[in-house]
Amino acid sequence: MNQKSHQRHPQLPPQQERYQDNMNFNKAKREKQQPQQFGILKMKLISNYLKKNSKNNFNLKAIYLSMYILSAITSTENNSLPLIEPYFLSLFNSHSALSTIGIMTNISLAIGKPPMSKIMDVFGRSEGIVVAMILYSFGSILTSSSTNVVQYGIARMASALGSQGLQLAQLIIVADTSSLEWRALLTSTITSPWLLTTWIGPIFASWFLSMGEMGYRVIYLIFGFTVPLCAFSMVLVLSREWKMITTTLSHNLSQDHSSPSTSSQELTINYHSQSQTSSFDSLIIQALKQRHHQSNTFWSQAWSQLDIVGLLLLTISCGMLLLPLTWRVVGAESWFDSKRCSCLAVGLIFLILFVKYESVYAKYPVVPIRLLKHRTLLMGSSVCFWHFICQYTYESYFTSFLQVARFTSPRDAQYIQQSYLFTACISAMLCGLLVKWTQRYKIWVIIGILLHGVGMLMMVRSRKLDNPMAEIVISQIIGGFGGGFTTLAAQLGVQAVVKHSDVGISTAVFLTITQIGGAVGSSFAGSVWNSGLLKALTRRLPLSEHHNIEKIVGDLRFTLEYEGINRIKINESYIEVQRILNWLALLGLIPCLVSGMMMANVDLSSTGDHESGKALDEEVESDERNDEEISTNSENERSRLLD
């Protein structure tokens, strides 16, 4: 190869050889960079155009207003449906399947985020929202018409896929339109409707609960219509903004975008170093139009950029690894039986194939391997993985425990449980202000975990028949205060150590690992509840009631009809099992704290390196300066040699 190279340019003097080497180095450096995808460039243009044009502040406010409205409806749903679900499942004599449904929805929430992030990166944020809307509507309609627990579970999985897509879109859009210093506060305000819907949701659900089976079904239809309707308003705002920008900037585009030999990849990478007469926005438009008019067909382009093979491998591996969590342990059966071990082994094989394919063959990987080298990303995801294990372990059957053992109404039970989320929303906004003030996030992760631990200790103590209800509520409030700090600060830490083009997929990875924690927690809860409650009831109830034990475990309505000494025995059994769940949740906070302490203490005000908190506009300016410097040096060297 070296001999051929010298034969090709035998007459080059040493100075021109150095110039040629410099140009080759710059070319290799550019080719090594991965071209940004259409959806990322599209949202970057919208974001920068909104920032640079003060007249468009209204449009930016409209985007956030749409997200607030959507958050208000989805938070009402999240505060209403948990009250309906135990009674809906009792229609099929499957109240004990609560944890299984929770695991199934968490699996959907986990495996759905990377594909949804890919769709938003390839096609655009609004296009991803439309896909999420369709999935959510389909799942809600199917839920309302469910006739058995299997159909109900599949329907809730479809709804969860749509719901996580809408949640992910909101988080990514906030990251697209904000700097790191303000991102925590803006993210926390998106959840501010929870402060009101925490109290409205149970009232809303109680009204439908009083209607019986018809009410159980109608409420799912209502949310299946209103949630997509509110999400569509956000699609309209983004689409209108994109159309307005392309129309406004179209007159700045050159008739001849590039020579036929110029590839779309080179144009996309080098858009900063084009003619100085073109604006930054016009150059991005050129890149986007070039991508649309390239010779490849739409489906081949989608196949390449969506990384269909990688998505399939990831989905199969996650599904096979998480599926055993949904299987109940019956009698003396071991959790690690041959069926479960085989499923786990297949999942591990597909996971290894996924890593190999992504690192070697994928041009646009679902999860870039470089992200997995970020200690803070992994440790931040681990923090919320263990946090969700803790939360789902003790909350899966908490409202049922309150109704049976503490004689609360369904509405009051939901109020008590949701006091955790109510406090978490307040503490998240406070955390956002503290992060802006201190320019640090790690200290608030640690404080949040410690506060959550204090709340968990109180929860263990208060799980008795004679403890005042106020003690239970206070334990929920303290735990929620810590939870709000933990989740928001950990998410910001993950976003702070990656480039802006990786914010979407890094957020998806973070939320995926988080939801897997929820699935594991639900599995723990279901296993302990079903086996523990069965044993406790068998030990306490008289032989004359043993034939009803399966129905007591499976039907909440039947359990609530018990009175007298047998009801006291049932209450004691509920107390015993709930205390076990609380102790398991408390132990889960130990690795959570260790993971938090291993995160990097990033200075969010730093503007030097992106991994130290560089914002989007700083990234763009730095790229422009670097490209201009390379171009200027190369031109100066060319002129000197020609002279």
C-alpha positions in Angstrom: 0.0 0.0 0.0 2.8 2.5 0.8 4.6 1.6 -2.4 1.5 2.3 -4.4 0.9 5.6 -2.6 4.4 6.8 -3.6 3.9 5.7 -7.2 0.7 7.7 -7.4 2.4 11.0 -6.3 6.1 10.6 -7.1 6.6 14.3 -7.8 5.1 15.7 -4.5 7.6 17.8 -2.5 7.8 17.3 1.3 5.7 20.4 2.1 2.8 19.3 -0.2 3.0 15.7 1.2 2.4 17.2 4.6 -0.5 19.2 3.2 -1.9 16.0 1.7 -1.5 14.1 4.9 -3.2 16.9 6.8 -6.2 16.8 4.4 -6.3 13.0 4.6 -6.4 13.2 8.4 -9.2 15.7 8.4 -11.1 13.6 5.9 -10.7 10.5 8.0 -11.7 12.4 11.1 -14.9 13.5 9.4 -15.7 10.0 8.0 -15.2 8.5 11.4 -18.0 10.6 12.8 -21.4 9.1 12.5 -23.8 11.3 10.5 -26.7 12.6 12.5 -30.1 11.2 11.6 -33.0 13.1 10.1 -35.1 13.3 13.2 -32.2 14.6 15.3 -31.3 17.3 12.7 -34.9 18.2 12.3 -35.4 18.8 16.0 -32.0 20.6 16.3 -33.2 23.0 13.6 -36.5 23.7 15.3 -34.7 24.2 18.6 -32.1 26.6 17.3 -34.6 28.5 15.2 -36.8 29.0 18.2 -33.8 30.2 20.2 -32.5 32.6 17.6 -35.8 34.2 16.7 -37.5 35.9 19.6 -40.7 36.3 17.7 -41.1 32.5 17.9 -41.2 32.4 21.7 -44.9 31.8 21.4 -44.3 28.6 19.4 -41.9 27.4 22.0 -44.4 28.1 24.8 -47.1 26.3 22.7 -44.9 23.2 22.6 -44.5 23.2 26.4 -48.2 24.0 26.9 -49.1 21.0 24.8 -46.8 18.9 27.0 -48.3 20.2 30.2 -51.8 19.4 28.9 -50.7 15.9 28.0 -49.1 15.5 31.4 -52.3 16.5 33.1 -54.3 13.9 31.3 -51.8 11.1 31.7 -51.3 11.9 35.4 -55.1 11.7 35.9 -55.0 8.3 34.2 -52.1 7.1 36.4 -54.0 8.3 39.5 -57.3 6.7 38.5 -56.6 3.3 36.9 -54.7 1.7 39.8 -58.0 2.0 41.8 -60.0 0.3 39.0 -57.5 -2.5 38.2 -58.0 -4.7 41.3 -61.7 -4.8 40.7 -61.4 -5.3 37.0 -59.2 -8.3 37.6 -61.6 -9.6 40.2 -64.2 -10.0 37.4 -62.0 -12.8 36.2 -61.2 -14.1 39.8 -57.6 -12.9 39.2 -56.9 -10.3 41.8 -53.6 -12.2 42.6 -52.5 -11.5 39.0 -51.9 -7.8 39.9 -48.2 -8.3 40.1 -48.1 -10.3 36.9 -49.9 -7.5 35.1 -47.4 -5.0 36.6 -44.5 -7.1 35.3 -46.0 -7.4 31.8 -46.5 -3.6 31.6 -43.1 -2.9 33.0 -41.6 -5.3 30.3 -43.4 -3.3 27.7 -42.2 0.0 29.2 -38.7 -1.4 29.1 -38.4 -3.0 25.7 -40.4 -0.3 24.0 -38.1 2.6 24.7 -35.1 1.9 22.4 -37.3 1.3 19.3 -39.4 4.4 20.1 -36.2 6.4 20.5 -35.0 5.1 17.2 -38.2 6.1 15.5 -37.9 9.6 16.9 -34.2 9.9 15.8 -34.8 8.6 12.3 -38.2 10.1 11.3 -38.8 12.9 13.9 -40.2 13.6 17.3 -43.8 14.2 16.1 -43.8 11.0 14.0 -42.8 9.0 17.1 -45.6 10.6 19.0 -48.1 9.5 16.4 -46.9 5.9 16.7 -47.3 6.1 20.4 -50.8 7.5 20.1 -51.9 4.6 17.9 -50.5 2.0 20.3 -52.2 3.7 23.3 -55.6 3.9 21.6 -55.5 0.3 20.5 -54.5 -0.9 23.9 -57.2 1.1 25.7 -60.0 -0.1 23.4 -58.8 -3.7 23.8 -58.7 -3.3 27.6 -62.3 -2.1 27.8 -63.5 -5.1 25.9 -61.4 -7.7 27.8 -63.2 -11.0 28.7 -60.3 -12.8 30.4 -57.0 -12.0 32.2 -54.9 -12.9 29.2 -56.6 -10.4 26.9 -56.5 -7.8 29.6 -52.7 -8.3 30.1 -52.0 -8.1 26.3 -54.1 -4.9 26.1 -52.3 -3.3 29.0 -49.0 -4.1 27.4 -50.1 -2.3 24.2 -51.2 0.7 26.2 -47.9 0.7 28.1 -46.0 0.8 24.8 -47.9 3.9 23.8 -47.6 5.5 27.2 -43.9 5.1 27.4 -43.5 6.6 23.9 -45.4 9.7 25.0 -43.3 9.9 28.2 -40.0 9.5 26.3 -41.0 12.1 23.7 -41.7 14.7 26.4 -38.3 14.0 28.1 -36.4 14.2 24.8 -38.1 17.4 23.7 -37.3 19.1 27.0 -33.6 18.0 26.5 -33.7 19.3 22.9 -34.9 22.7 23.9 -33.0 23.4 27.2 -29.5 23.7 28.6 -28.3 21.4 31.3 -28.5 24.1 33.9 -32.3 24.5 33.4 -33.1 21.0 32.3 -33.8 19.5 35.8 -36.2 22.3 36.6 -38.0 22.2 33.3 -38.3 18.4 33.5 -39.8 18.6 37.0 -42.4 21.1 35.9 -43.7 18.7 33.3 -44.9 16.5 36.2 -46.4 19.5 38.1 -50.0 18.5 37.1 -49.6 15.5 39.5 -49.9 18.0 42.3 -53.6 18.4 41.4 -54.5 15.1 39.7 -53.2 13.2 42.7 -56.5 14.3 44.4 -58.7 14.4 41.3 -57.8 11.0 40.0 -59.2 8.9 42.9 -62.4 10.9 42.9 -62.8 10.4 39.2 -62.1 6.7 39.5 -64.5 6.3 42.5 -67.3 7.6 40.4 -66.7 5.0 37.7 -66.1 2.3 40.4 -69.6 2.9 41.7 -71.1 2.1 38.3 -69.8 -1.5 38.5 -68.5 -3.5 35.6 -69.7 -0.9 33.0 -67.8 1.8 34.8 -64.6 -0.3 34.8 -64.7 -0.6 31.1 -65.9 2.9 30.2 -63.0 4.7 32.0 -60.5 2.9 29.8 -62.3 4.1 26.7 -62.3 7.7 28.0 -58.6 7.8 28.5 -58.1 5.9 25.2 -59.7 8.9 23.5 -58.5 11.9 25.5 -54.8 10.9 25.8 -54.2 10.6 22.0 -56.2 13.8 21.5 -54.0 15.8 23.8 -50.9 14.3 22.3 -52.1 15.2 18.8 -52.0 18.9 19.9 -48.2 18.5 20.4 -47.9 16.9 17.0 -49.7 19.8 15.4 -47.5 22.4 17.0 -44.2 20.6 16.0 -45.5 20.0 12.5 -46.6 23.6 12.0 -43.2 24.8 13.3 -41.4 22.5 10.9 -43.5 23.6 7.9 -43.0 27.3 8.8 -39.2 26.9 9.1 -38.8 25.0 5.8 -41.0 27.6 4.0 -39.1 30.5 5.5 -35.7 29.2 4.8 -36.3 27.7 1.4 -35.4 30.9 -0.5 -31.8 30.6 1.0 -31.2 27.3 -0.5 -29.0 27.0 -3.6 -30.5 25.5 -6.7 -27.5 23.2 -7.0 -27.1 21.6 -3.6 -24.0 19.6 -4.4 -22.2 17.8 -7.2 -23.5 14.3 -8.1 -20.4 12.8 -6.5 -21.1 14.3 -3.1 -22.7 11.7 -0.8 -25.5 12.6 1.6 -23.3 11.3 4.5 -20.5 13.8 3.6 -23.1 16.6 3.3 -24.6 15.8 6.6 -21.3 15.7 8.4 -19.8 18.8 6.8 -22.8 21.1 6.9 -21.0 23.5 9.2 -18.1 24.0 6.8 -20.1 25.0 3.7 -20.2 28.4 2.1 -20.2 31.3 4.6 -23.0 33.0 2.6 -25.4 30.2 3.8 -26.9 30.4 7.3 -26.5 27.6 9.8 -30.2 26.8 9.5 -30.1 26.7 5.7 -27.2 24.3 5.8 -29.1 21.9 8.0 -32.1 22.2 5.5 -29.7 21.2 2.7 -28.6 18.2 4.7 -32.2 17.2 5.3 -33.3 17.7 1.7 -30.2 15.7 0.5 -31.2 12.8 2.8 -34.8 12.9 1.4 -33.6 12.9 -2.2 -30.9 10.4 -2.1 -31.1 7.5 -4.5 -31.9 4.9 -1.8 -35.5 3.9 -1.4 -37.4 4.9 1.6 -37.6 1.3 3.0 -33.9 0.6 2.5 -33.1 3.8 4.3 -35.5 3.0 7.1 -34.0 -0.5 7.4 -30.5 0.8 7.7 -31.2 3.7 10.1 -33.8 2.0 12.3 -31.4 -1.0 12.7 -34.2 -3.5 12.5 -31.9 -6.5 13.2 -30.6 -4.8 16.3 -34.1 -4.0 17.5 -35.3 -7.6 17.0 -32.3 -9.0 18.9 -32.7 -6.6 21.7 -36.5 -7.2 22.0 -36.1 -11.0 22.0 -33.3 -10.9 24.5 -35.2 -8.6 26.9 -38.4 -10.6 26.5 -36.7 -13.9 27.2 -34.8 -12.6 30.2 -37.9 -10.9 31.7 -40.6 -13.4 30.8 -39.7 -15.8 33.7 -40.5 -13.0 36.1 -44.2 -13.4 35.1 -44.4 -17.1 36.1 -45.7 -18.0 39.5 -43.9 -20.4 41.8 -46.4 -23.1 42.7 -46.0 -25.2 45.9 -42.5 -26.6 46.4 -41.4 -25.6 42.9 -38.1 -23.9 42.7 -37.8 -20.5 40.9 -34.7 -21.8 39.0 -36.4 -24.8 37.4 -35.4 -26.1 33.9 -38.1 -24.0 32.1 -36.9 -20.7 33.6 -33.2 -21.5 33.2 -33.7 -22.4 29.6 -35.5 -19.1 29.0 -32.8 -17.2 30.7 -30.1 -19.0 28.7 -31.8 -18.1 25.4 -32.1 -14.5 26.5 -28.4 -14.3 27.4 -27.5 -15.8 24.0 -29.5 -13.2 22.1 -28.1 -10.5 24.3 -24.6 -11.5 23.4 -25.6 -11.6 19.7 -27.1 -8.1 20.1 -23.9 -6.7 21.6 -21.8 -8.3 18.8 -24.0 -7.0 16.0 -24.2 -3.5 17.4 -20.4 -3.2 17.9 -19.4 -4.7 14.6 -22.1 -4.5 11.9 -24.7 -1.8 12.8 -24.2 1.5 11.0 -26.8 3.2 13.2 -26.8 1.1 16.4 -29.8 1.1 18.6 -27.5 1.4 21.7 -24.1 2.7 20.7 -21.5 0.7 22.5 -19.6 3.9 23.5 -22.5 4.8 25.8 -21.9 1.6 27.8 -18.4 2.9 28.6 -19.8 5.9 30.6 -19.6 4.9 34.2 -22.1 7.6 35.2 -24.7 6.4 32.7 -24.4 2.9 34.0 -24.4 3.9 37.6 -27.2 6.4 37.2 -29.3 3.7 35.5 -28.4 1.4 38.3 -29.6 3.9 40.9 -33.1 4.0 39.4 -33.1 0.3 38.7 -32.8 -0.4 42.4 -35.0 2.5 43.3 -37.8 1.0 41.2 -37.3 -2.5 42.6 -37.8 -0.9 46.1 -40.9 1.0 45.0 -42.7 -1.8 43.1 -41.9 -4.4 45.8 -43.9 -2.6 48.5 -46.4 -0.7 46.4 -47.8 -3.6 44.2 -50.4 -4.7 46.8 -50.4 -1.6 49.0 -53.9 -0.3 48.2 -55.3 -3.8 48.7 -53.5 -4.0 52.1 -55.0 -0.6 53.1 -58.5 -1.6 52.1 -58.4 -5.0 53.9 -56.2 -4.5 56.9 -56.9 -0.8 57.6 -60.5 -0.7 56.4 -60.0 2.3 54.2 -62.2 3.1 51.2 -60.8 2.5 47.7 -60.6 6.3 47.2 -58.7 6.9 50.5 -56.4 4.0 49.8 -55.5 5.6 46.5 -55.0 8.9 48.2 -52.5 7.4 50.7 -50.5 5.6 48.0 -50.5 8.6 45.7 -49.2 10.8 48.6 -45.8 9.4 47.7 -46.0 10.7 44.1 -47.5 14.0 45.2 -44.5 14.6 47.4 -42.1 13.3 44.7 -43.5 16.0 42.3 -42.9 18.8 44.8 -39.4 17.5 45.7 -38.5 17.1 42.0 -39.2 20.8 41.4 -37.2 21.7 44.6 -34.4 19.5 43.3 -34.5 21.3 40.0 -34.0 24.7 41.7 -31.2 23.3 43.9 -29.4 21.8 40.9 -29.6 25.2 39.1 -28.2 26.9 42.3 -25.4 24.5 43.0 -24.6 23.4 39.4 -24.3 19.9 40.8 -26.6 16.9 40.9 -24.7 14.0 42.7 -25.2 15.4 46.2 -29.0 15.4 45.6 -29.0 11.8 44.4 -27.4 10.8 47.7 -29.7 12.9 49.8 -32.7 11.5 48.0 -31.7 7.9 48.6 -31.1 8.5 52.3 -34.4 10.2 52.7 -36.1 7.3 50.9 -34.4 5.0 53.4 -35.8 6.9 56.3 -39.3 6.7 54.8 -38.9 3.0 54.3 -37.9 2.4 57.9 -41.0 4.2 59.0 -43.1 2.1 56.6 -41.7 -1.1 58.2 -42.7 0.1 61.7 -46.1 1.4 60.7 -47.3 -1.9 59.1 -49.3 -2.9 62.2 -53.0 -3.1 63.0 -52.8 -0.6 65.8 -50.5 2.1 64.3 -52.1 5.4 63.6 -52.9 6.1 59.9 -51.0 9.4 60.1 -47.8 7.4 60.6 -48.4 5.5 57.3 -49.0 8.8 55.5 -45.9 10.4 56.9 -43.8 7.5 55.9 -45.1 7.8 52.3 -44.4 11.5 52.3 -40.8 11.2 53.4 -40.2 8.3 51.0 -41.7 10.3 48.1 -39.6 13.4 49.0 -36.5 11.2 48.6 -37.8 9.5 45.5 -38.3 12.8 43.7 -34.7 13.9 44.4 -33.3 10.5 43.4 -35.0 10.0 40.0 -34.7 13.6 38.7 -31.0 14.1 39.7 -30.0 10.6 38.4 -31.6 11.3 35.0 -29.9 14.6 34.7 -26.6 13.0 35.5 -27.0 10.5 32.7 -27.8 13.2 30.2 -24.9 15.4 31.4 -22.2 12.9 30.3 -23.3 12.3 26.7 -23.3 14.4 23.5 -26.6 16.0 22.5 -27.1 13.6 19.6 -27.0 10.8 22.1 -29.4 12.3 24.6 -32.4 10.5 23.1 -30.9 7.0 23.2 -29.2 7.5 26.5 -32.5 8.6 28.0 -34.1 5.5 26.5 -31.4 3.3 27.9 -31.8 4.9 31.4 -35.6 4.5 31.3 -35.3 0.9 30.0 -33.1 -0.2 32.8 -35.4 1.7 35.3 -38.5 -0.1 34.0 -36.7 -3.5 34.2 -36.2 -2.7 37.9 -40.0 -2.1 38.2 -40.6 -5.5 36.5 -38.2 -7.2 39.0 -39.8 -5.5 41.9 -43.3 -6.6 40.8 -42.0 -10.1 40.4 -40.7 -10.1 43.9 -43.9 -8.7 45.2 -46.0 -11.3 43.3 -43.9 -14.2 44.4 -43.9 -13.2 48.1 -47.5 -12.2 48.1 -49.0 -15.3 46.5 -46.9 -17.8 48.4 -46.7 -15.9 51.7 -50.3 -14.9 51.9 -51.4 -18.5 51.1 -49.2 -19.9 53.9 -50.3 -17.2 56.4 -54.0 -17.8 55.7 -53.5 -21.6 56.0 -51.8 -21.1 59.3 -54.3 -18.7 60.8 -57.8 -19.6 59.4 -59.8 -22.5 60.8 -60.1 -25.7 58.7 -63.7 -24.8 57.8 -62.4 -21.8 55.9 -59.5 -23.4 54.0 -61.7 -24.1 50.9 -62.1 -20.3 50.6 -58.3 -19.4 50.8 -57.8 -19.4 47.0 -60.7 -17.1 46.6 -59.5 -14.8 49.3 -56.2 -14.5 47.5 -57.8 -14.1 44.1 -60.8 -11.8 44.7 -60.5 -8.6 46.6 -64.3 -8.1 46.7 -64.8 -11.5 48.4 -62.2 -10.7 51.0 -63.8 -7.4 51.9 -67.1 -9.2 52.7 -65.5 -11.1 55.6 -66.3 -10.0 59.2 -65.6 -11.2 62.7 -62.7 -13.2 63.9 -61.9 -14.6 60.5 -61.5 -11.0 59.1 -59.0 -10.3 61.9 -57.0 -13.4 60.9 -57.1 -12.3 57.3 -55.9 -8.8 58.3 -53.0 -10.3 60.3 -52.0 -12.3 57.3 -52.0 -9.2 55.1 -49.9 -7.3 57.7 -47.4 -10.2 57.9 -46.8 -10.3 54.1 -46.7 -6.6 53.7 -44.0 -6.3 56.3 -41.9 -8.8 54.4 -42.3 -6.7 51.2 -41.2 -3.6 53.1 -38.1 -5.3 54.4 -37.1 -6.5 51.0 -37.6 -3.0 49.6 -35.4 -1.5 52.3 -32.6 -3.9 51.5 -32.8 -2.8 47.8 -31.7 0.7 48.8 -28.2 -0.5 49.8 -27.0 -1.1 46.2 -28.9 2.0 45.2 -26.8 4.1 47.5 -23.6 2.4 46.4 -24.4 3.1 42.7 -25.2 6.8 43.5 -21.9 7.3 45.2 -20.1 5.9 42.1 -21.6 8.5 39.7 -19.3 11.4 38.5 -19.7 14.7 40.3 -20.2 16.7 37.1 -20.0 20.5 37.1 -23.1 21.5 35.0 -21.8 25.0 34.4 -18.6 23.7 32.7 -18.3 24.7 29.0 -15.1 22.9 28.1 -16.0 19.3 27.4 -19.4 18.0 26.6 -19.1 15.3 29.1 -18.8 18.0 31.7 -22.1 19.5 30.9 -22.0 21.4 27.6 -25.3 22.6 26.3 -26.7 22.3 22.8 -26.0 25.8 21.6 -22.4 25.6 23.0 -22.0 22.3 21.1 -23.1 23.8 17.9 -20.8 26.9 18.3 -17.9 24.6 19.1 -18.5 22.4 16.1 -18.7 25.6 13.9 -15.4 26.9 15.3 -13.6 23.6 14.9 -14.8 23.2 11.3 -13.9 26.8 10.4 -10.5 26.4 11.9 -9.8 23.2 9.9 -11.1 24.8 6.7 -9.1 28.0 7.3 -5.8 26.1 8.0 -6.3 23.9 5.0 -6.9 26.9 2.6 -4.0 28.8 4.0 -1.7 25.9 3.5 -3.1 25.4 -0.1 -2.5 29.0 -1.0 1.1 29.0 0.4 2.0 25.9 -1.6 0.5 27.3 -4.8 2.4 30.5 -4.4 
